[in-house]
Amino acid sequence: MRFHARLVVASLLACGAVAQADPQASLPSATALLSEIEGNGPRAVLDRLWANQHQFEALCAAIESADPSWLEVARRLRPVSDAAISESLDYSVARAIPAAPARVLGLVGRGFTIERICTSPFNEPEPGVAEHYEQQALKALSGLSGSSLSSVAEKCAARVRLPRP
């Protein structure tokens, strides 16, 4: 159990520090990774990325960009991830909500759940970080009212809201 806790913390620190990750950390393109997933299977790809922390951090940063190809990489890797890696992938997808809420919500039921991606994706953030994310995510989600995703967006927004004192 102690090892698992350390693994979770290491994983969260890895993707929590994504803003500092080198985006050019020799991460293959999303297209190349999707091809590798097809050929070698998602578990082999995920194991390789996890073994190189810089690549894993770059992967998290790429997913946060909300690019459809990177979100597809996350979707393909999520089913074979363990608890620590799953949380990192979930947080990376959650951080994509302000940029592309419809794309992110389109992943609900396809490897991701509202409970996992509609959250404040930070552990012990600096003051104002979680609040800024909340503001940006809620604004993006409100833009989906009247669309086919409005019901899911409302549920997501309710989960993104931070508790008020």
PyRosetta script that sets phi, psi and omega in degrees:
from pyrosetta import init, pose_from_sequence

init()
pose = pose_from_sequence("MRFHARLVVASLLACGAVAQADPQASLPSATALLSEIEGNGPRAVLDRLWANQHQFEALCAAIESADPSWLEVARRLRPVSDAAISESLDYSVARAIPAAPARVLGLVGRGFTIERICTSPFNEPEPGVAEHYEQQALKALSGLSGSSLSSVAEKCAARVRLPRP")
pose.set_psi(1, -39.3)
pose.set_omega(1, -179.6)
pose.set_phi(2, -63.1)
pose.set_psi(2, -41.5)
pose.set_omega(2, 178.1)
pose.set_phi(3, -61.2)
pose.set_psi(3, -44.1)
pose.set_omega(3, -179.4)
pose.set_phi(4, -60.0)
pose.set_psi(4, -43.0)
pose.set_omega(4, 179.5)
pose.set_phi(5, -61.5)
pose.set_psi(5, -42.1)
pose.set_omega(5, 178.2)
pose.set_phi(6, -64.4)
pose.set_psi(6, -37.6)
pose.set_omega(6, 179.3)
pose.set_phi(7, -65.1)
pose.set_psi(7, -42.4)
pose.set_omega(7, 178.3)
pose.set_phi(8, -61.6)
pose.set_psi(8, -47.1)
pose.set_omega(8, -179.9)
pose.set_phi(9, -61.5)
pose.set_psi(9, -44.4)
pose.set_omega(9, 179.2)
pose.set_phi(10, -61.2)
pose.set_psi(10, -42.3)
pose.set_omega(10, -180.0)
pose.set_phi(11, -64.9)
pose.set_psi(11, -44.8)
pose.set_omega(11, -179.2)
pose.set_phi(12, -66.8)
pose.set_psi(12, -36.8)
pose.set_omega(12, 176.1)
pose.set_phi(13, -64.6)
pose.set_psi(13, -38.4)
pose.set_omega(13, -179.3)
pose.set_phi(14, -61.0)
pose.set_psi(14, -51.3)
pose.set_omega(14, -177.9)
pose.set_phi(15, -84.3)
pose.set_psi(15, -17.2)
pose.set_omega(15, 174.8)
pose.set_phi(16, -72.4)
pose.set_psi(16, -23.6)
pose.set_omega(16, -179.5)
pose.set_phi(17, -101.1)
pose.set_psi(17, 21.5)
pose.set_omega(17, -175.8)
pose.set_phi(18, -58.2)
pose.set_psi(18, -35.2)
pose.set_omega(18, -178.7)
pose.set_phi(19, -59.6)
pose.set_psi(19, -24.9)
pose.set_omega(19, 180.0)
pose.set_phi(20, -93.6)
pose.set_psi(20, -7.2)
pose.set_omega(20, -177.3)
pose.set_phi(21, -68.7)
pose.set_psi(21, 146.7)
pose.set_omega(21, 177.2)
pose.set_phi(22, -76.8)
pose.set_psi(22, 111.9)
pose.set_omega(22, -177.5)
pose.set_phi(23, -64.3)
pose.set_psi(23, -15.5)
pose.set_omega(23, 179.3)
pose.set_phi(24, -101.1)
pose.set_psi(24, 30.4)
pose.set_omega(24, -174.9)
pose.set_phi(25, -74.3)
pose.set_psi(25, 42.5)
pose.set_omega(25, 177.7)
pose.set_phi(26, 54.0)
pose.set_psi(26, 33.3)
pose.set_omega(26, 175.1)
pose.set_phi(27, -78.8)
pose.set_psi(27, 129.4)
pose.set_omega(27, 176.0)
pose.set_phi(28, -61.7)
pose.set_psi(28, 163.6)
pose.set_omega(28, 177.9)
pose.set_phi(29, -66.4)
pose.set_psi(29, 163.0)
pose.set_omega(29, 177.4)
pose.set_phi(30, -60.2)
pose.set_psi(30, -40.5)
pose.set_omega(30, 179.1)
pose.set_phi(31, -61.2)
pose.set_psi(31, -43.1)
pose.set_omega(31, 178.7)
pose.set_phi(32, -65.1)
pose.set_psi(32, -41.2)
pose.set_omega(32, 178.8)
pose.set_phi(33, -66.5)
pose.set_psi(33, -40.5)
pose.set_omega(33, 177.8)
pose.set_phi(34, -62.3)
pose.set_psi(34, -39.1)
pose.set_omega(34, 176.7)
pose.set_phi(35, -65.3)
pose.set_psi(35, -42.2)
pose.set_omega(35, 178.4)
pose.set_phi(36, -64.6)
pose.set_psi(36, -38.6)
pose.set_omega(36, 177.1)
pose.set_phi(37, -62.2)
pose.set_psi(37, -42.4)
pose.set_omega(37, 177.3)
pose.set_phi(38, -60.8)
pose.set_psi(38, -45.0)
pose.set_omega(38, -175.2)
pose.set_phi(39, -78.8)
pose.set_psi(39, -41.4)
pose.set_omega(39, -173.5)
pose.set_phi(40, -108.2)
pose.set_psi(40, -11.4)
pose.set_omega(40, -177.7)
pose.set_phi(41, 92.6)
pose.set_psi(41, 150.1)
pose.set_omega(41, -176.7)
pose.set_phi(42, -65.0)
pose.set_psi(42, -34.4)
pose.set_omega(42, -178.0)
pose.set_phi(43, -62.7)
pose.set_psi(43, -44.6)
pose.set_omega(43, -179.7)
pose.set_phi(44, -63.7)
pose.set_psi(44, -40.8)
pose.set_omega(44, 179.8)
pose.set_phi(45, -66.6)
pose.set_psi(45, -45.9)
pose.set_omega(45, -179.6)
pose.set_phi(46, -63.7)
pose.set_psi(46, -42.0)
pose.set_omega(46, 177.7)
pose.set_phi(47, -59.4)
pose.set_psi(47, -42.7)
pose.set_omega(47, -179.9)
pose.set_phi(48, -64.7)
pose.set_psi(48, -44.9)
pose.set_omega(48, -179.8)
pose.set_phi(49, -65.7)
pose.set_psi(49, -41.5)
pose.set_omega(49, -179.1)
pose.set_phi(50, -65.7)
pose.set_psi(50, -33.2)
pose.set_omega(50, -179.4)
pose.set_phi(51, -67.4)
pose.set_psi(51, -22.4)
pose.set_omega(51, 178.4)
pose.set_phi(52, -113.9)
pose.set_psi(52, 96.4)
pose.set_omega(52, -173.1)
pose.set_phi(53, -57.5)
pose.set_psi(53, -34.7)
pose.set_omega(53, 178.1)
pose.set_phi(54, -65.0)
pose.set_psi(54, -40.4)
pose.set_omega(54, 177.6)
pose.set_phi(55, -67.1)
pose.set_psi(55, -39.5)
pose.set_omega(55, 179.7)
pose.set_phi(56, -64.9)
pose.set_psi(56, -40.8)
pose.set_omega(56, 176.6)
pose.set_phi(57, -62.5)
pose.set_psi(57, -41.6)
pose.set_omega(57, 178.3)
pose.set_phi(58, -65.4)
pose.set_psi(58, -37.2)
pose.set_omega(58, 176.1)
pose.set_phi(59, -60.5)
pose.set_psi(59, -47.6)
pose.set_omega(59, 179.1)
pose.set_phi(60, -58.8)
pose.set_psi(60, -44.6)
pose.set_omega(60, 179.1)
pose.set_phi(61, -62.3)
pose.set_psi(61, -40.9)
pose.set_omega(61, -180.0)
pose.set_phi(62, -65.3)
pose.set_psi(62, -40.8)
pose.set_omega(62, 178.3)
pose.set_phi(63, -63.1)
pose.set_psi(63, -41.4)
pose.set_omega(63, 179.5)
pose.set_phi(64, -61.0)
pose.set_psi(64, -21.0)
pose.set_omega(64, 179.4)
pose.set_phi(65, -66.4)
pose.set_psi(65, -18.5)
pose.set_omega(65, -179.6)
pose.set_phi(66, 72.7)
pose.set_psi(66, 10.2)
pose.set_omega(66, 175.2)
pose.set_phi(67, -60.5)
pose.set_psi(67, 133.7)
pose.set_omega(67, -177.0)
pose.set_phi(68, -55.1)
pose.set_psi(68, -37.9)
pose.set_omega(68, -179.3)
pose.set_phi(69, -67.0)
pose.set_psi(69, -39.4)
pose.set_omega(69, 179.1)
pose.set_phi(70, -71.4)
pose.set_psi(70, -35.3)
pose.set_omega(70, 175.1)
pose.set_phi(71, -65.1)
pose.set_psi(71, -33.8)
pose.set_omega(71, 176.4)
pose.set_phi(72, -68.4)
pose.set_psi(72, -37.4)
pose.set_omega(72, 174.5)
pose.set_phi(73, -59.4)
pose.set_psi(73, -46.9)
pose.set_omega(73, 179.0)
pose.set_phi(74, -59.6)
pose.set_psi(74, -43.2)
pose.set_omega(74, -179.5)
pose.set_phi(75, -61.8)
pose.set_psi(75, -39.7)
pose.set_omega(75, -178.7)
pose.set_phi(76, -73.8)
pose.set_psi(76, -31.4)
pose.set_omega(76, -178.7)
pose.set_phi(77, -83.5)
pose.set_psi(77, -29.4)
pose.set_omega(77, -172.8)
pose.set_phi(78, -55.5)
pose.set_psi(78, -43.4)
pose.set_omega(78, -176.5)
pose.set_phi(79, -63.5)
pose.set_psi(79, -21.5)
pose.set_omega(79, -178.0)
pose.set_phi(80, -104.8)
pose.set_psi(80, 6.3)
pose.set_omega(80, -177.3)
pose.set_phi(81, -86.4)
pose.set_psi(81, 150.5)
pose.set_omega(81, 175.9)
pose.set_phi(82, -87.1)
pose.set_psi(82, -176.0)
pose.set_omega(82, -174.0)
pose.set_phi(83, -56.6)
pose.set_psi(83, -46.8)
pose.set_omega(83, -176.9)
pose.set_phi(84, -67.4)
pose.set_psi(84, -47.6)
pose.set_omega(84, -179.2)
pose.set_phi(85, -68.8)
pose.set_psi(85, -37.6)
pose.set_omega(85, 178.0)
pose.set_phi(86, -58.1)
pose.set_psi(86, -43.9)
pose.set_omega(86, -179.8)
pose.set_phi(87, -64.7)
pose.set_psi(87, -38.3)
pose.set_omega(87, 177.5)
pose.set_phi(88, -64.2)
pose.set_psi(88, -44.0)
pose.set_omega(88, 178.1)
pose.set_phi(89, -64.8)
pose.set_psi(89, -42.9)
pose.set_omega(89, 178.3)
pose.set_phi(90, -59.3)
pose.set_psi(90, -46.2)
pose.set_omega(90, -179.9)
pose.set_phi(91, -64.3)
pose.set_psi(91, -38.4)
pose.set_omega(91, 178.8)
pose.set_phi(92, -64.8)
pose.set_psi(92, -42.7)
pose.set_omega(92, 177.0)
pose.set_phi(93, -65.2)
pose.set_psi(93, -41.7)
pose.set_omega(93, 178.7)
pose.set_phi(94, -59.1)
pose.set_psi(94, -39.7)
pose.set_omega(94, -179.3)
pose.set_phi(95, -68.9)
pose.set_psi(95, -11.8)
pose.set_omega(95, 176.8)
pose.set_phi(96, -85.0)
pose.set_psi(96, -11.2)
pose.set_omega(96, -177.5)
pose.set_phi(97, -55.4)
pose.set_psi(97, -48.3)
pose.set_omega(97, -178.3)
pose.set_phi(98, -59.9)
pose.set_psi(98, -30.7)
pose.set_omega(98, -178.2)
pose.set_phi(99, -82.6)
pose.set_psi(99, -35.8)
pose.set_omega(99, -174.6)
pose.set_phi(100, -153.5)
pose.set_psi(100, 72.2)
pose.set_omega(100, -175.7)
pose.set_phi(101, -60.3)
pose.set_psi(101, -37.9)
pose.set_omega(101, -179.2)
pose.set_phi(102, -65.2)
pose.set_psi(102, -42.0)
pose.set_omega(102, 177.7)
pose.set_phi(103, -62.1)
pose.set_psi(103, -44.9)
pose.set_omega(103, -178.3)
pose.set_phi(104, -65.4)
pose.set_psi(104, -47.9)
pose.set_omega(104, -179.0)
pose.set_phi(105, -65.9)
pose.set_psi(105, -23.3)
pose.set_omega(105, 174.8)
pose.set_phi(106, -65.7)
pose.set_psi(106, -14.8)
pose.set_omega(106, 178.1)
pose.set_phi(107, -86.3)
pose.set_psi(107, -13.3)
pose.set_omega(107, 179.5)
pose.set_phi(108, -63.2)
pose.set_psi(108, 127.3)
pose.set_omega(108, -176.9)
pose.set_phi(109, 85.4)
pose.set_psi(109, -2.5)
pose.set_omega(109, 179.1)
pose.set_phi(110, -123.2)
pose.set_psi(110, 50.3)
pose.set_omega(110, 179.8)
pose.set_phi(111, 106.3)
pose.set_psi(111, -17.4)
pose.set_omega(111, -179.7)
pose.set_phi(112, -127.4)
pose.set_psi(112, 154.3)
pose.set_omega(112, 179.0)
pose.set_phi(113, -122.8)
pose.set_psi(113, 156.6)
pose.set_omega(113, 176.6)
pose.set_phi(114, -57.1)
pose.set_psi(114, -41.1)
pose.set_omega(114, -177.6)
pose.set_phi(115, -60.7)
pose.set_psi(115, -30.8)
pose.set_omega(115, -176.2)
pose.set_phi(116, -90.3)
pose.set_psi(116, -32.9)
pose.set_omega(116, -175.1)
pose.set_phi(117, -105.7)
pose.set_psi(117, -15.8)
pose.set_omega(117, 178.3)
pose.set_phi(118, -99.4)
pose.set_psi(118, 84.7)
pose.set_omega(118, -174.3)
pose.set_phi(119, -157.8)
pose.set_psi(119, 176.9)
pose.set_omega(119, 170.2)
pose.set_phi(120, -89.9)
pose.set_psi(120, 106.3)
pose.set_omega(120, -170.7)
pose.set_phi(121, -83.1)
pose.set_psi(121, 54.6)
pose.set_omega(121, -178.8)
pose.set_phi(122, -141.6)
pose.set_psi(122, 146.8)
pose.set_omega(122, 170.7)
pose.set_phi(123, -114.8)
pose.set_psi(123, 117.4)
pose.set_omega(123, 179.6)
pose.set_phi(124, 50.0)
pose.set_psi(124, 58.1)
pose.set_omega(124, -179.9)
pose.set_phi(125, -70.9)
pose.set_psi(125, 160.4)
pose.set_omega(125, 172.7)
pose.set_phi(126, -62.1)
pose.set_psi(126, 155.3)
pose.set_omega(126, 179.5)
pose.set_phi(127, -54.2)
pose.set_psi(127, 132.8)
pose.set_omega(127, 176.8)
pose.set_phi(128, 90.1)
pose.set_psi(128, -18.3)
pose.set_omega(128, -176.7)
pose.set_phi(129, -65.5)
pose.set_psi(129, -51.4)
pose.set_omega(129, -179.3)
pose.set_phi(130, -63.9)
pose.set_psi(130, -38.6)
pose.set_omega(130, 179.8)
pose.set_phi(131, -66.0)
pose.set_psi(131, -40.0)
pose.set_omega(131, 177.5)
pose.set_phi(132, -64.8)
pose.set_psi(132, -44.4)
pose.set_omega(132, 177.7)
pose.set_phi(133, -59.1)
pose.set_psi(133, -47.4)
pose.set_omega(133, -179.6)
pose.set_phi(134, -55.0)
pose.set_psi(134, -48.0)
pose.set_omega(134, -179.1)
pose.set_phi(135, -60.0)
pose.set_psi(135, -46.8)
pose.set_omega(135, -178.1)
pose.set_phi(136, -67.7)
pose.set_psi(136, -42.7)
pose.set_omega(136, -179.5)
pose.set_phi(137, -65.5)
pose.set_psi(137, -44.7)
pose.set_omega(137, 179.6)
pose.set_phi(138, -63.2)
pose.set_psi(138, -39.3)
pose.set_omega(138, 177.3)
pose.set_phi(139, -62.3)
pose.set_psi(139, -45.6)
pose.set_omega(139, 179.9)
pose.set_phi(140, -64.2)
pose.set_psi(140, -43.7)
pose.set_omega(140, -179.1)
pose.set_phi(141, -66.4)
pose.set_psi(141, -34.4)
pose.set_omega(141, 179.4)
pose.set_phi(142, -65.9)
pose.set_psi(142, -24.0)
pose.set_omega(142, 177.4)
pose.set_phi(143, -69.8)
pose.set_psi(143, -8.6)
pose.set_omega(143, 179.5)
pose.set_phi(144, -95.8)
pose.set_psi(144, 1.2)
pose.set_omega(144, 179.6)
pose.set_phi(145, -63.6)
pose.set_psi(145, 139.8)
pose.set_omega(145, -178.0)
pose.set_phi(146, 85.3)
pose.set_psi(146, -4.4)
pose.set_omega(146, 178.4)
pose.set_phi(147, -97.4)
pose.set_psi(147, 176.3)
pose.set_omega(147, 178.0)
pose.set_phi(148, -66.4)
pose.set_psi(148, -15.7)
pose.set_omega(148, -179.9)
pose.set_phi(149, -99.8)
pose.set_psi(149, 6.9)
pose.set_omega(149, -173.1)
pose.set_phi(150, -61.1)
pose.set_psi(150, -39.1)
pose.set_omega(150, 179.7)
pose.set_phi(151, -64.4)
pose.set_psi(151, -44.8)
pose.set_omega(151, 178.6)
pose.set_phi(152, -66.6)
pose.set_psi(152, -39.4)
pose.set_omega(152, 179.9)
pose.set_phi(153, -63.1)
pose.set_psi(153, -39.7)
pose.set_omega(153, 178.1)
pose.set_phi(154, -64.2)
pose.set_psi(154, -43.1)
pose.set_omega(154, 178.1)
pose.set_phi(155, -63.8)
pose.set_psi(155, -40.5)
pose.set_omega(155, 179.5)
pose.set_phi(156, -64.8)
pose.set_psi(156, -46.0)
pose.set_omega(156, -179.2)
pose.set_phi(157, -59.5)
pose.set_psi(157, -39.7)
pose.set_omega(157, 179.4)
pose.set_phi(158, -62.0)
pose.set_psi(158, -33.1)
pose.set_omega(158, -179.0)
pose.set_phi(159, -83.1)
pose.set_psi(159, -26.8)
pose.set_omega(159, -179.3)
pose.set_phi(160, -76.1)
pose.set_psi(160, -30.4)
pose.set_omega(160, -178.5)
pose.set_phi(161, -57.8)
pose.set_psi(161, 131.6)
pose.set_omega(161, 178.6)
pose.set_phi(162, -77.1)
pose.set_psi(162, 147.9)
pose.set_omega(162, 175.9)
pose.set_phi(163, -63.1)
pose.set_psi(163, 140.0)
pose.set_omega(163, 179.3)
pose.set_phi(164, -99.0)
pose.set_psi(164, 138.6)
pose.set_omega(164, -179.8)
pose.set_phi(165, -65.6)
pose.dump_pdb("model.pdb")
